[in-house]
Amino acid sequence: VLSGAILYLKHEWYHDKKRVPFHFYNDFKGWNQVDKLGHFYVSYLESNVGYSILKKFKFSEKKALYFGGFQGLILETPIEFLDAYHKGWGFSVSDMVANTLGSVFFIMQQKIFNEQLIKPKLSFSKSIYASEANGLLGKKSLISQFVYDYNGYTYWFSFSPNKIFKFKKVPKWLNLAIGYGANGMLGEFENKSMYKGKEIPSFKRYRQFYLSLDIDFSKIRTKSRFVNKIFDGLSYIKIPLPTLELSNKKMKGYFFYF
């Protein structure tokens, strides 16, 4: 799976990039840090999967926690080295920090609480900006925009009020989620006015902060192992539910936000 993922990324990200000597690249301020949350989320998810697999194969808690729990960092590091040898990219220290924090966030919760009290989650929808960017934010397909368009992402930290605040009347599966995203981004650090010979409209870059209801499907059990497995997978994706957004010093609400 790792080899296949790396080959796909090599084609999707690097096929038009010139190979250069190893170099560093400071992209901490890029894409208003949405990219860094992406690294954190993926590393956390991979660590969770690594831990779960080792537990399934009867590894001790300690070995599963440290060998499996650091899978996120282990799997993401080769990508940073691929970046380091391509023009327009580079070895990013801030990416490595985010990768490390994702793994550590999983390990520390498992070690201290023996469960994941706070779950990072992801939501994505096609933004209005990709169609205006002449390919800068991906092609017309959803998969291409999922790779390139950071405007479409929102990252969440979802938790149970029942667990955190001891609100016993709240169902165990009903969560609150705090989210972050950004919009108006047609360039990594600043917006481009032209791309591949086409003029790009001007948009304001801004950050978005969210508060939303959420569902933790891993707390809903059925008699079907298959359905339970699907629910476990869904527990790391933010479910569209009523949401408040704070951006540009204004508050607005959605009946359903994804």
N, C-alpha and C positions, 0 to 999 in steps of 0.2 A: 504493500500500500504506500509506504514512504517513498520507494523508488518511483512508483507511478506518479505520485503527487509532485515529486521533484522534476520528473521529465515533463509533466504538464506545465509547471510553472516556468521551466526553462524555455519552453516553446512560447507560452503566453506572454511572459514578462521580458524575456531576454532575446527573442529572435531578431529584433531590430536594433539591439544595443551592441555597441562595439566592445570587444573584450580588451581590458586594460590591466596594468599592474594593480596589485592590492592597494586599496586606499580607503580612507575613512570618509564618512558623510554625515554631517550634522543636520538631521531632519526633525529635531524635536518640535520645532514650531510648525512643521508642515501639517496641512489639512486640519488645523486647529486641534491637534492631538487626537482626532478621531482614529487615526491610524494606530496610535499607541494603545488605545483601548482595544483595538482589534487584535494586536499582538498579545495583550494581557488575556483577552477572552479565549483565543485559540490555544494559548499555552495552558491556561486553566483547564480547558475542556480535554486536551490531550493528556494532561496529568490525571484527571479524573478517570479517563478511560484506562490509562496505564495501571493505575491503582486497582481498579475494578477487575481487570483481567488477571492480575497477579493474585488477587484474593480468590478468584474463581479457581485458580490452579493451586490453591492451598498454601501459598506463601504466607509466612508469618506476617503479623500486622506491621512490624518494624520494617521488614524487607519490602513488603508491598508499598508501604508509605514512602520510603526513600527511593527505591529503584523505580517503582511505578510513578510515584508522585513527581519525580523530576523528568518524566517523559516529555512534558511540554517544552522544557528548556532544551532537552536533548534533540528533539525533532525539529525545533525551530532554528537551532544554531547553524546547521548546514545552509539554510536559506540565506542567512546573513553573510556567510562566506561566498555564496554565489553572487550576492549583491556587490561584494567587495571587489570583484574582478570585472565589473561591467560599468561602462560610462553612463552617467546619469543616475547611477545608484551609488552604492558604497557601503562599507561596514558601518552600521549605525549603533553607537553605544546606547542610545536611548531605546532602540528596539530591543537590544539585549537586556536592558534593565526591565522593560515591560514584560519580556518573555520570562525573566527570572521571577518577577513579582507575581505573575500568573500562577506559576508552579508553587511558589511559596504560599500564596493565598490559599490554595487548595490544601497543602500539607499542614499548615498551621491550624486551619479550622478542623481538619480531621484529627489532628493530634490533641487539640484542646477540648473540642466539643464532641468528638467522635461522630460528627456529621457536618454537613454543609449548611450552616445557618443562613448564610448569605450567598445566593447563587448569581453569578454573572449571567446575563442573558443578552440575546441579540434580536433585533428586528430590522427588517430591510424592506423598502418599497422603492419603486422607480421614482426618481426625482424629476422635476421639471427642467433641470439644467442640462441633462445629458443630450437632449435633442438640439440644444443650442450650441453645443461645444465642438461640433464637427469631428467627432471621434476622440476628443481628449478624455472624455469620461466614459469611454467604451462605445461599442457599436450599438445597434438597435436591440440586440438580444438581451434578455434579462440576465443571462449568465455573464456576458461581457460587462454589463453595467455593475453587476455584483462584484466583479473584480476591481473595477476602476473608479466607480462613482462613490466617493465617501459621503456625499450629500444624502444618500439613501439610507445610511446606517444610523441606528440609535442603539447605544449600549446601556444596559440596565444592571442594577444591583437589586435583586428581589429577595424579600425576607418575609417571614411569617410574624405578624403582630402577636399571635398566640405564643410563639417561642421567645421572641425578643422582649415584648412588653408584658407577657403573661396575661393577655386578654383571652381568657378561656372560652368566652362566648363566640369568638371568631373561629370559624372552621379551620382546621389545620391546613387545608388546601388553598385557602384564600390568602393571598400575599399583598403587600405593598411593594412598589418598585420605584426606585429613583433612577432617572435616565439622563443621558447626555448625547447630544448630537450637534451638528453644525450645518448651516446652509449657505448658499450663495458662493460656493467655492469652485472656481474654474481655473485652478492652478494650485500648486502645492503650497507656496508661501504667499503669493499674491495672484490676483486674477489676471489672466492673459487677455489681451485685446484682439489678438490674431492667433490662429492656429491652422497650419497647413494651408495658408493662403486665404482663409476665410475669416472675416471679421466676427468677433464674438460679442454679443450684447454685454453691457455693464450690469453687474449685480453687486449688491452689498453682502459682504461676508459677515455672518453673525453666529453666535453660539446659542444653543437651545438646551434648557433644563426642564425635566419632566417629573411629574409625580403621577403615578397610575396604580390602579388595581391590577392584580395579576393572579394567575392560577398556577399552583405547583402540582402538575399532574402526577409527579412521583408519589404524592400523598394520597392519590386516589387508586385504590386497588380493586381489581375485578377477579373473577374466577378464571379468566383467560390469561395464560402466561404471555401469549402473543400480544394481546392488547396492553398488558402491563409493560412490556418492552417498548411498545410505541409510546406509551405515556412517559416512560423514563426518558426517551429521546426528546419528547416535546417539552420536558421540564427545563430545557436550556434555551428555549425560544420564547420570546415575549408574546403573550396572547393579546390580540386587539381588545381592549377594554377602555372604559372611560378614563380620560387623561387630562391633566392640566399641563400647559406649557408656559414657561417664562422665557421670553426672548425680547430683545430690543426694549427692555424696561416695561414690557406689557405682558399681561396674563391672558391666555385664551384657553378654551376647553374644547375637547372632542368627545363625542359619544363613543367613538372607537378610533384608536390610534395604533398604527402598526409601524 
